[in-house]
Amino acid sequence: MKLALFDFDGTLTKKDSFVSYFSFVNGRSTFILKSLSIIHYILGYYLKIISGERLKEKYLQILVRDKSKVEMQKHTARYVQEASSSILGTQVYNQMLKFKSDGFRCIVVSASMDIWLDEWCRINECEVICTKAEVVNGKYTGRLSTPDCVGNEKVIRIRQHIALENYDTIAAYGNAADSDMLALASNNDLRVLI
């Protein structure tokens, strides 16, 4: 059996989907204003004082807390249809399509949020392993329900999702932050650093 693993942001896409998605849903001005309200967390993240997981939760608190999942799914459907193609990098996306046509099981493994990535993967007929936002009683809480799917966490989650030993061929596409996942590739020709 054959498997292809793809990072999303910076690999399948040219830009960050988090900013793209929330700018689309909230409007660019609102997204910027809300970002300014947590500027100290953003600076802390870039200074490596605050984790990406903590920053994501802060953003979720100001952008989606108490919003219904159904309401957000409507925004997501519009985003995926109208805007997500503008951030795709065609080279890796086309390679994913080729792998699918060659019978590979394709899985997107990403730190991006399930809020939009689940729908993108459903439409593109691939599986997804990603960071998940917590939903209680049909509403977002502003917290994560899984660890941030970055670094070695990607490998942990892949191994929880599938039995890698069942695959003769494994391809992995990612960026510098994905070295753990890239190491799963069968050989150097199937290990692609973007």
C-alpha positions in Angstrom: 0.0 0.0 0.0 1.1 3.6 -0.7 0.7 6.6 1.6 1.4 10.3 1.0 1.5 12.8 3.9 1.2 16.5 3.4 1.7 19.5 5.6 -0.8 22.3 4.8 0.4 25.8 5.6 3.5 26.7 3.6 3.5 23.3 1.8 0.1 22.9 0.1 -0.5 26.6 0.6 1.6 29.7 -0.2 0.3 31.6 2.9 -1.0 31.0 6.3 -4.5 29.6 6.2 -5.3 30.8 9.8 -4.9 34.5 8.8 -6.6 33.8 5.4 -9.6 32.1 7.0 -10.2 34.4 9.9 -9.7 37.5 7.7 -12.3 36.1 5.3 -14.8 35.2 8.0 -14.4 38.4 10.1 -13.3 40.9 7.5 -9.6 41.9 7.3 -10.1 45.1 9.4 -11.9 43.2 12.2 -9.2 40.5 12.2 -6.5 43.1 12.5 -8.3 45.0 15.3 -8.9 41.8 17.2 -5.3 40.8 16.7 -4.2 44.1 18.2 -6.1 43.2 21.4 -3.8 40.3 21.9 -0.6 41.9 20.5 1.3 41.0 23.7 0.6 37.3 23.0 1.6 37.6 19.4 4.9 39.3 20.4 5.4 36.6 23.0 5.0 33.9 20.4 7.6 35.5 18.1 10.0 35.9 21.0 9.4 32.2 21.8 8.0 33.0 25.2 4.4 31.9 24.3 3.7 28.6 22.5 1.8 28.4 19.3 -0.9 26.4 21.1 -1.4 29.2 23.6 -1.6 31.8 20.9 -4.1 29.7 19.0 -6.3 29.5 22.1 -6.1 33.3 22.6 -7.2 33.8 19.0 -10.0 31.2 19.4 -11.2 33.1 22.5 -11.5 36.4 20.6 -12.7 35.0 17.2 -15.0 32.0 17.8 -15.8 31.5 21.5 -19.5 31.0 22.0 -20.2 30.8 18.2 -22.1 27.8 17.0 -20.3 25.2 15.0 -23.2 25.2 12.5 -22.7 29.0 12.0 -19.0 28.6 11.5 -19.5 25.7 9.1 -21.5 28.0 6.8 -18.6 30.5 6.8 -16.2 27.6 6.2 -18.2 26.3 3.2 -18.0 29.8 1.6 -14.3 30.2 2.4 -13.4 26.8 0.9 -15.5 27.6 -2.3 -14.6 31.2 -2.7 -11.2 32.0 -1.1 -9.1 28.9 -0.2 -7.9 28.4 -3.8 -6.1 31.8 -3.7 -3.7 30.5 -1.1 -2.9 27.1 -2.7 0.5 26.4 -4.1 -0.2 24.6 -7.3 2.9 22.5 -7.5 2.4 20.5 -4.3 -1.4 20.4 -4.7 -1.0 19.0 -8.2 1.4 16.4 -6.8 -1.2 15.4 -4.2 -3.8 15.0 -7.0 -1.3 12.8 -8.9 -0.6 10.7 -5.8 -4.4 10.2 -5.4 -4.8 9.1 -9.0 -1.9 6.7 -8.5 -3.7 5.0 -5.6 -1.9 6.6 -2.7 -3.8 7.2 0.5 -3.4 11.0 1.0 -3.5 12.6 4.5 -3.1 16.2 5.3 -1.2 16.5 8.7 -1.3 20.1 9.9 -1.2 22.5 12.9 -4.1 24.3 11.1 -7.5 24.1 12.6 -10.2 21.6 11.9 -12.6 24.6 11.7 -11.7 25.0 8.0 -9.4 22.1 7.3 -12.0 19.4 7.7 -14.1 20.9 5.0 -11.2 21.5 2.7 -10.1 17.9 3.0 -13.6 16.6 2.5 -13.9 18.5 -0.7 -10.5 17.4 -1.9 -11.1 13.8 -0.9 -8.2 13.3 1.5 -8.0 12.5 5.2 -7.0 15.1 7.8 -5.1 15.0 11.0 -5.0 18.5 12.6 -5.4 20.7 15.6 -9.0 20.6 16.8 -11.0 23.4 18.5 -13.1 22.3 21.4 -16.9 22.3 20.9 -19.3 21.9 23.8 -23.1 21.8 23.3 -22.6 22.8 19.7 -20.5 26.0 20.5 -16.8 26.7 20.4 -15.3 27.2 23.8 -12.2 29.1 22.7 -9.9 26.2 23.8 -8.2 23.4 21.9 -9.5 19.8 22.3 -6.2 18.3 21.0 -2.5 19.3 21.4 -1.3 21.6 18.6 -0.4 19.2 15.7 3.2 20.4 15.2 6.7 18.7 15.2 6.7 15.3 16.8 3.0 15.6 17.7 2.4 15.0 13.9 4.1 11.7 14.1 2.3 10.7 17.3 -1.1 11.5 15.7 -0.2 9.8 12.4 0.7 6.6 14.3 -2.6 6.8 16.3 -4.5 7.2 13.0 -2.8 4.5 10.9 -0.4 1.5 11.1 2.6 2.8 9.1 4.1 -0.7 8.9 1.2 -1.6 6.4 2.7 0.8 3.8 5.4 -0.2 1.4 5.8 3.4 0.1 5.5 6.5 2.1 5.9 10.0 0.7 6.1 13.1 2.9 5.9 16.8 2.0 6.5 19.5 4.5 8.6 22.5 5.5 11.5 23.0 7.9 9.2 22.5 10.9 8.1 19.1 9.7 11.4 17.1 10.0 9.8 14.5 12.2 7.1 13.8 9.7 9.5 14.0 6.7 11.6 11.3 8.4 8.7 8.8 7.9 9.3 8.9 4.1 10.4 5.6 2.5 13.5 7.3 0.9 15.0 10.6 0.0 13.1 10.8 -3.3 9.8 10.7 -1.4 10.9 13.2 1.3 10.2 16.7 -0.1 11.1 19.8 1.9 9.3 22.9 0.6 
